[in-house]
Amino acid sequence: SLFGAWAEPLCAAAEIAQSSNVLDVACGTGATTRAAAGRVGLQGRTVGLDRNDGMLSVAKTHAAPVEWVEGLAEALPFEPNSFDAVLCQFGLMFFDDRTKALNEMVRVLRPGGRIALTVWDDVANSPGYAGMIELIEKMFGSEAADALRAPFILGDKKVLQDVLNDGGLARSKVTTTTGTARFPSIREWVRMDVRGWTLAEYIDDTGYEALVSAAEKQLGMFVAKNGSVEFAAPAHMAVWENR
């Protein structure tokens, strides 16, 4: 999946070690949480928190020693200084109140602990998504296109740094890493990522079929001979130490 490749680098950046206590905020279906649990082992504690119970019920189908908690990033249901590391993989863009969510991550982090989070780079640096957004704008209008733009709204490093500073994470170290988005086909890309991720409420079955065939015609430059899709999807990673 698009997110799985980022799980280990994020855990490494947070310096998650055996017997650490780790919280993964906006854990989704838990790819990053499970990577953290693999590092922590049974002596530590791994918690995945998400506000979406549908995501959590998928997460629970994977066998992993993780506590799954339904809750809000802006009001973490944990005591102060509870965790050695707090992770947030591609969640910050979607919080209702980013400042409050970051304040909460700082509150539950122990002195000496680390917060590590990722956000997608500017969509201009991810040509597949830029092309798909353009296509959706033409076919379904700007509201639908904006739903696919939303994941990229913290792509500008200055904007990201301002958000981090407001949330109490000044002196974060921000690095940009090139990742690759890979899908078995254009149809699967549209199904999993576009319709499943951001556009479910804008596109019905007929619209979905129309988008697949338009994308097959117009986004062919991202398709290999075997039909699989691949393009650059860079991300920024911010790491903050509680000194």
VENPE-V610937 format. One record per pair of residues at least 12 apart in sequence whose ideal C-beta (glycine too) atoms are under 8 Angstrom apart, sorted by the first residue. I is the first residue (numbers start at 0). J is the second residue. Records with the same first field share a line. If there is no record, write none. Layout:
I->J + J
//
This chain:
0->30 + 191
1->178 + 180 + 181 + 192 + 232
2->27 + 30 + 31 + 88 + 89
3->30
4->178 + 179
5->31 + 88 + 89 + 117 + 178 + 234
6->30 + 31 + 33 + 34 + 35 + 88
7->34
8->176 + 236
9->31 + 34 + 86 + 88 + 115 + 116 + 117 + 236
10->31 + 34 + 35 + 38 + 86 + 115
12->113 + 115 + 236 + 238
13->84 + 85 + 86 + 113 + 114 + 115 + 238
14->84 + 113
15->35 + 38 + 39 + 83 + 84
16->38 + 39
17->38 + 39 + 40 + 42 + 43
18->39 + 40 + 42 + 43
19->38 + 39 + 43 + 83 + 84
20->39 + 43 + 44 + 45 + 81 + 82 + 83 + 84
21->35 + 36 + 39 + 43 + 44 + 45 + 46 + 82 + 83 + 84 + 85 + 86
22->46 + 48 + 75 + 77 + 81 + 82 + 84 + 85 + 86 + 104 + 107
23->35 + 45 + 46 + 47 + 48 + 85 + 86 + 87 + 88
24->48 + 72 + 75 + 85 + 86 + 87 + 90 + 100 + 104
25->48 + 49 + 50 + 72 + 87 + 88 + 89 + 90 + 91 + 93 + 94
26->47 + 48 + 49 + 54 + 55 + 58 + 67 + 88
27->49 + 51 + 54 + 58 + 88 + 90
28->54 + 57 + 58
29->47 + 57 + 58 + 61 + 63 + 65 + 67
30->88
31->86 + 88
32->45 + 46 + 47 + 58 + 63 + 65 + 86
33->61 + 63 + 65
35->84 + 86
36->63 + 64 + 65
37->63
41->64
44->66
45->63 + 64 + 65 + 66
46->65 + 66 + 67 + 68 + 77 + 82
47->65 + 66 + 67 + 68
48->67 + 68 + 69 + 70 + 72 + 75 + 76
49->67 + 69 + 70
50->69 + 70 + 71 + 72
52->69
55->67 + 69
72->87 + 90 + 94 + 99 + 100 + 103 + 104
73->94 + 95 + 96 + 99 + 100 + 103
74->99 + 103
75->103 + 104 + 106 + 107
77->107
78->107
79->106 + 107
80->107 + 108 + 109 + 110
81->107 + 109
82->107 + 108 + 109 + 112
83->108 + 109 + 111 + 112 + 113
84->108 + 112 + 113 + 114 + 115
85->104 + 107 + 108 + 112 + 113 + 114 + 115
86->114 + 115 + 116
87->104 + 114 + 115 + 116 + 117
88->116 + 117
89->117 + 118 + 119 + 150 + 234
90->116
91->116 + 118 + 153 + 162
92->118 + 119 + 149 + 150 + 151 + 152 + 153
93->149 + 150
97->162 + 165 + 166
98->162 + 165 + 166
99->166
100->166
101->114 + 162 + 163 + 165 + 166 + 167 + 168
102->166 + 167
104->166
105->166 + 167 + 168 + 241
108->241
109->241
110->241 + 242
111->240 + 241 + 242
112->240 + 241
113->238 + 239 + 240 + 241
114->168 + 237 + 238 + 239 + 241
115->236 + 237 + 238 + 239
116->236 + 237
117->234 + 235 + 236 + 237
118->153 + 154 + 159 + 234 + 235 + 237
119->150 + 151 + 153 + 154 + 232 + 233 + 234 + 235
120->151 + 154 + 175 + 232 + 233 + 234 + 235
121->151 + 154 + 155
122->148 + 151 + 154
123->154
124->154 + 231 + 233
125->151 + 180 + 230 + 231 + 232 + 233
126->221 + 230 + 231
127->180 + 188 + 218 + 221 + 228 + 230 + 231 + 232
128->147 + 151 + 180 + 230 + 232
130->217 + 218 + 221
131->147 + 188 + 193 + 214 + 218
132->144 + 147 + 148
134->210 + 213 + 214 + 217 + 218
135->147 + 193 + 198 + 210
138->206 + 209 + 210 + 213
139->198 + 201 + 202 + 206 + 210
142->201
143->198 + 201 + 202
146->197 + 198 + 201
147->193 + 197 + 198
149->197
150->196 + 197
153->235
154->235
156->173 + 175 + 235
159->173 + 235 + 237
160->173
163->237 + 239
168->237 + 239
170->239
171->237 + 238 + 239
172->237 + 238 + 239
173->235 + 236 + 237
174->235 + 236
175->233 + 234 + 235 + 236
176->233 + 234 + 236
177->231 + 233
178->231 + 232 + 233 + 234
179->229 + 230 + 231 + 232
180->192 + 228 + 229 + 230 + 231 + 232
181->227 + 228 + 229
182->227 + 228 + 229
183->226 + 227 + 228
184->222 + 226 + 227 + 228
185->211 + 214 + 215 + 218 + 222 + 226 + 228
186->211 + 215
187->228
188->214 + 228
189->207 + 210 + 211 + 214
190->207
193->210
194->207 + 210
//
